């Protein structure tokens, strides 16, 4: 799908055809759309196909008058709860007439530009628009990292009283997401530093300030991802021990109950044998046996309590 936007009244408006100083957003394109854009704007076709590879790394490439930036952006995947947070490549192509973004999926970065006024948004200064896009990507990483931290906190509460592996598996899924985030953030940071040194990506003094803001946000996101990943790893080890300890407590409780019940069962079993036994000819034989069984159970319970087997 191809959508084209121009800047009017501090906002982006969709237009039907390509114009100078416009933004072309391409999501989940087919080969016909790629070929059409490549011919119209004289863009190398591989610039449009490379970002569609989900494993493509962050990088900068220049060919003729076109600059390709591949950035890995975060997204939340509802359909795959085993890895709820992941990253996908976003291609940004800077050409003399237009800015093109292309991705294999619809993403939140695109939506964040629509339906709202963005301060100093411009398509004339293409470098500034790209820096704004990079900044929004860093902020989206920070947003998802906070969500991961909140989910971790909820799982921590459940794990305090859990004896199952379900919560640990959820934590493992979040740890995988943090690994993806950390790897992508570091690759993006290196790509941005290289982009800043690229001659074709010349920045004004005002844009340099924006670039510094972008780098600061990426460094903060990397630090947060590393901290959360370390916390999550330590938490998984700790709660694996907690789950094992909870299971031991339950087994100790069941063993204690079994021991207490075993004593009256032993008395009843002895008096069930077909041999001469004490009190068997007494009229109160049944009551005597019940009394002995109850007394043995009480003594067993006192023994268990004195041994503190019921304490956690």
C-alpha angles and dihedrals in degrees: 000000000000123000124179125204136189130189117255128160095350091306139088119252127191116240130190099234141031116276135175113278094018134135118235115198117193120189126179093347126189124223093263092057092047092050092047095052092043092055097041096051098028092239121158107257093228088062087064098040101043095068089054090068105096091211096052112129126227111271147137123239132179127200124168107314096340129094120200120201118184112197127179110227128191125243139177114237113202092178094060108047090170087074105016096172121047142145133244132188120262117196118213115190119192111200129169093259107028150013116238128194119188132181140161091242144028108269141192094242090068092047092049090066095053131082096012139079113250117200114249092354109170138169093191091069097053093179091057092048090053091048089051089052091050090049092051089051091054091048090050089053089052091049093052092044090056089050090052090050091051092049089049090054092052092048090049090059091051093047093058089072101024130108095179133092096229095093092045090053090052089051090050090053090052090049089054089052090051090051089053091047095048093048093047094045093052091048090048092050092053090047092052092050090051091046090055089058094048114111093216090057098063116173133204121227090261090050090051088061090051090049090054089052090052092051091047091052092049092049089050091049091049091050092048092048091050093048093048091046092052091046091049093050092050091045093052091053092047095048093045085062091045092053090048090048092049089053091050090052091053092047090049091051093049091047090052092050090048091051093051093047092046094065098060088039089056091051092049091047092052093049089048092065119106096239136095109287135177116271092009093127094045119108088228095049093120093050091047092052091047090049092050091047092049092046091052090050091050092048090048091051091050089050092051092047092049088050088052092229090147094058118101 
